[in-house]
Amino acid sequence: MRCPSCGQESPAGFRFCGSCGAALPESEAPREVRKTVTVVFCDLTDSTTLGDTTDPEAVRGTMRSYYDEMRRILERHGGTVEKFIGDAVMAVFGVPVSHEDDALRAVRAAWEMRAAIPGLGLAARIGVNTGRVVAGEGDTLVTGDAVNVAARLEQAAEAGDVLIGAETRRLVRDAVRVEAVDVVAKGKAEPVQAFRLLDLDLEAEAIARRFETPLVGRSAEVQQLRHAFERTIREQRCHLFTLLGSAGVGKSRLVAEVLASIDATVLEGRCLDYGDGITFWPIVSILKQIGERANAALGVVVSGGTLPNEVPWTVRTLLEEVASERPLIVVFDDVQWGEDTFLDLVDHVADLSRGAPILLVCIARPDLLEKRPGWAGGKLNATTILLEPLTADECSELISVHGDVADDVRARILTAADGNPLFVEEIVALVHEFGDVRIPSTVHALLQARIDQLAGDERAVVERGAVEGEVFHRGAVAELSRPHEVDPQLVGLVRKELIRPTPPTLAGEQAYRFRHLLVRDAAYDALPKATRAELHERFADWLAEHARDLIELDEVVGYHLEQAAGYHRELGEPREELAAEAGERLAAAGRRAAERGDLPAALKLVGRGVSLLPHGPARDAAFLDRFALLMRARLDDDLQAAFDELARSEDEHLRMHGRLARAHLEIEAGKPVDEADDRLVLEATELFERDGDDRGLAATAFLKASLSWLRSNAAGTVEAMDAYEAHNANAGTIDLGATGNFLGFGPFVWGPFTIDEVRRRIAHLPPDAYPRLIVENVVAQREGRYDDAVAGAERLVEIMSELGLPALVVAPMNARAELLRDAGRHDEALTAYEELIGMHEQLGQSSYLSTCLIEYGELRYLRGELEEAERLAIEGETLGDPQDLINFSRGRRLRALIAADRGDDESAMALAKDALDYAFRTDFPSEHGGAHEALGHVHRRAGRTAEARAAYEEAAAIWRRYGWTAATARVDGLLVEL
């Protein structure tokens, strides 16, 4: 027990400190910890023969000497003898207190024991193994597979041999000479890899990995970063600078050094180290730093706006605005933890930003290149550098930054650090704290040693902070540490440079950040799984109460509940209610990710939710959410598996959802619409209405809307979409299928609605919503404001292209081509139609392509190219679906005009009547007016003036009724000519 006054250790049971006399706190039951230790097993060989041939008193003396000598050797090297079992000795290195070189100490002890045993007239075999165990704090008893493997190695060794496990060998590899041995161990499916110890360098030190530390040197790298910034100013464009390096090599300090001396606006965000989605956490951080003018962009990021992938475009344009006032540097740290959607956003800004000096600095471990092998590849405006280890002179300089040490200590630190600044920092911290340096064998061993040597209350605070993550809040630690105080411990941990204050994520809180992520990992790893489960659950409860405004609350709470449920399951004590709550939280987070257009995060989060939820309504809802997301993502293997699960389901509602979705896919693939689709809609409606299933009725209405639209029935489509939205609202589910879908606005563009009616129907949409912009553009076309309409269409094409949404580019591309044609800008329209046709072919949209070809034929007709126009009309009619009535209406109409111009009155009249018949089988006013106008043209060419006037007057009435100002004026002009 450590004295709170002087820090001196006292034996358990003491009421007062043996050093200063201060009262000691009442002892509690030893808590369990998880830690890495090295176990040594030693057992005599042929000891039975010794008992048969030697006097019992002599045997007793020999064995006493054996036990005493083994204990002396083990304890001299820092080991703890746990027990003697007959002829066997078991010792543990790492309890009660860890040392950074425990594995090396254990191997040295084993080598010395091997040499000492023959001198006692005995023979023995020894096994040494390193691994994770559970130990009682202050106890010597350890449990875990590492103990079992050490025993198996000892049993497999020959007399006089020392066998060491693979992990032990890795930690001492520069100090030993070994040969590989495969050990067949009881209870193991595969042979255990082991190594026979052949020789040992008693002077060798343990090996250390790399870690983080303050910046020293790095002049070349600093210049590279400065030059990148200067280039952004010179070229007035974005530059992506990626700084790679292992943990502890000094990446963040290098960037901070440069930023301190540059005149620029600096925004900083970091990627969180846990969870499938907190995708936009670093983006929210930088937007908050911008201030009030970023509120609109923050709203888009939080809500996702009205379109998928709108977030990257919104963020880029805002950064360009900020950079237009003053050069801008945006630093993203821990990018290796970033979700794919976030990395795509960085790519988007780097690739498309123009006209403003923006330096994107991405700090990452080399793991980033495993996740994104092509990161920054092929970009001319990108620089990637790897931060190499420091030189010996630089490490020596760094040691001096942290205070003077003796020359021999300096030499040992330099040997262990091997150029990694973090090793220097951590080892020097141990020297200043404890007056002794113990050379770490690995980063984990080093940190375990530091954490092990904290006072119990400080260690408890570190561990509870680690449950929240690399950044943690005082309130959470206080809650998890009740009834103990935490403020003195937090101050002490800051002083010991294990943590440092940092800006809080939660309002009204104090926050701290582990100086290094691996410090957090080491503290967390020390917690037993049962304790982790309890603390994760308690933290989730605290967070739900104190972070209600947190954007990603469900995702973060869901993660911690997921962790708690997972540990309970691993311990054979499943908590189904905990797993269910975690699943519901993650599924809710996934639905919000889908709303903001973050499809990858949504799929991950909802998928995790489905895996946690028990069978029942909540899982069914989450499964259908995931299914809808898979339908949008078109992940064929996962989608097929989902279809299979729906088909196997005992729930007829789920089976029907699968059938409705299958019908959607078949129609998209070109299957003609037939009576079987109508029967499916009726069957689904009857099923879902019978059971009051609004979600099912929404899915049914969506298929019904698709069928109506393919049959050129705009009013029926609107009616079905109204039902779809109403059922969705009643079900409380989000619109996972129709965001940006043509069904949401197409009927208002072409259907039997006046301009006032159209504007009323879209009044609830935000001013910049995609459907609203499309409809407003068509209104401008109807009113003859061609310049406004063309500009609006071109803006939409640009936005959708930048957002990477080809499926949503085609509508404004089509509008642009048609507007240019109607405005008389035929050369520009020609280019626009050729580009549009290529886009339809690329997307495999045969239905839309067929109509586009006929419209293109209309342009060629206006240019006097009658043969090409006729060919395009016939090709469009042939390519379209038999129920795609608009193609036959427009195709026959165009062919009627051509026949009339050629003087073939009979053919022209037959084609015009066909066109009129097809037109009025739709409810599209544009088709009705166009067909009457074509009929008037045929009569006029044939000299039938009265019939022509009647047809033109009918056309003019239709155009006028629905607000087609330009078309009305055109027909009125024809009437004047007559």
Salt bridges, closest charged atoms under 4 A:
GLU9 OE2 - ARG2 NH2 3.54
GLU28 OE2 - HIS484 NE2 3.85
GLU69 OE2 - ARG72 NH2 2.56
GLU75 OE2 - ARG71 NH1 3.35
GLU82 OE1 - LYS83 NZ 3.77
ASP101 OD1 - ARG105 NE 2.90
ASP102 OD1 - HIS99 ND1 3.27
GLU112 OE1 - ARG76 NH2 2.36
GLU112 OE1 - HIS77 NE2 2.78
GLU137 OE1 - ARG31 NE 3.30
ASP145 OD2 - LYS188 NZ 2.66
GLU154 OE2 - ARG125 NE 2.90
ASP161 OD2 - ARG196 NE 2.92
GLU167 OE2 - ARG170 NH2 2.78
GLU179 OE2 - ARG196 NH1 2.46
GLU212 OE1 - HIS516 ND1 3.80
GLU235 OE2 - ARG231 NE 3.13
ASP263 OD1 - ARG326 NH2 2.40
ASP276 OD2 - ARG608 NH1 3.16
GLU320 OE2 - ARG316 NH1 3.02
GLU321 OE2 - ARG293 NH1 3.41
GLU325 OE2 - ARG293 NH1 2.72
ASP334 OD2 - ARG513 NH2 3.59
GLU339 OE1 - LYS604 NZ 3.04
ASP344 OD1 - ARG372 NH2 2.52
ASP347 OD2 - ARG372 NH1 3.40
ASP347 OD1 - LYS379 NZ 2.76
ASP351 OD1 - LYS379 NZ 3.50
GLU425 OE2 - ARG515 NH2 2.51
GLU425 OE1 - HIS516 NE2 2.73
GLU426 OE1 - ARG450 NH1 2.61
GLU426 OE2 - HIS516 NE2 3.59
GLU433 OE1 - ARG450 NH2 3.49
GLU433 OE2 - LYS496 NZ 3.52
ASP436 OD2 - ARG438 NE 3.42
ASP452 OD2 - LYS35 NZ 2.59
ASP452 OD1 - ARG459 NH1 2.43
GLU458 OE1 - LYS496 NZ 2.61
GLU463 OE1 - ARG31 NH1 2.98
GLU463 OE2 - ARG459 NE 2.88
GLU468 OE2 - HIS473 ND1 2.72
GLU470 OE2 - ARG513 NH2 3.24
GLU479 OE1 - ARG482 NE 2.87
ASP487 OD1 - ARG474 NE 2.78
ASP521 OD1 - ARG520 NH1 3.27
GLU534 OE2 - ARG538 NH1 3.21
GLU537 OE2 - ARG575 NH2 2.93
GLU545 OE1 - ARG548 NH2 2.91
GLU552 OE2 - ARG596 NH2 3.60
ASP554 OD1 - ARG585 NH1 2.65
ASP554 OD2 - ARG592 NH2 2.00
GLU562 OE1 - ARG608 NH2 2.46
GLU570 OE1 - LYS529 NZ 2.68
GLU577 OE2 - ARG575 NE 2.43
ASP625 OD2 - ARG591 NH1 2.66
ASP625 OD1 - ARG695 NH2 2.49
GLU645 OE2 - ARG619 NH1 3.24
GLU652 OE2 - ARG690 NH2 2.64
GLU668 OE1 - ARG634 NH2 2.48
ASP674 OD2 - LYS671 NZ 3.73
GLU675 OE1 - ARG679 NH1 3.88
ASP677 OD2 - LYS671 NZ 3.08
ASP678 OD1 - ARG711 NH1 2.86
GLU683 OE2 - ARG659 NH1 2.89
ASP691 OD2 - HIS653 NE2 2.56
ASP691 OD2 - ARG690 NH2 2.97
ASP693 OD2 - HIS653 ND1 2.71
ASP694 OD1 - HIS727 ND1 2.68
ASP722 OD1 - ARG761 NH2 2.61
GLU776 OE1 - ARG759 NH2 3.85
GLU783 OE1 - ARG785 NH2 2.91
ASP787 OD1 - ARG825 NH1 3.97
ASP788 OD2 - ARG785 NH1 3.48
GLU802 OE1 - ARG316 NH2 2.32
GLU818 OE2 - ARG821 NH2 3.86
ASP822 OD1 - ARG821 NE 3.03
ASP827 OD1 - ARG863 NH1 2.97
GLU828 OE1 - ARG825 NH2 3.00
GLU835 OE1 - ARG816 NH2 3.23
GLU855 OE2 - ARG890 NH1 2.56
GLU858 OE1 - ARG821 NH1 2.76
GLU858 OE2 - ARG893 NH2 3.31
GLU865 OE1 - ARG860 NE 2.27
GLU865 OE2 - ARG863 NE 3.22
GLU868 OE2 - ARG871 NH2 2.64
GLU870 OE1 - ARG902 NH1 3.04
GLU875 OE1 - ARG871 NH1 2.90
GLU877 OE1 - ARG892 NE 2.65
GLU877 OE2 - ARG895 NH1 2.98
ASP901 OD1 - HIS937 NE2 2.85
ASP901 OD1 - ARG941 NE 3.02
ASP914 OD2 - ARG892 NH1 3.16
ASP917 OD2 - ARG921 NH1 3.39
GLU927 OE2 - ARG890 NE 2.81
GLU927 OE1 - ARG893 NH1 3.49
GLU933 OE2 - ARG970 NE 2.85
ASP972 OD2 - ARG960 NH2 3.13
GLU977 OE1 - ARG940 NH2 2.75
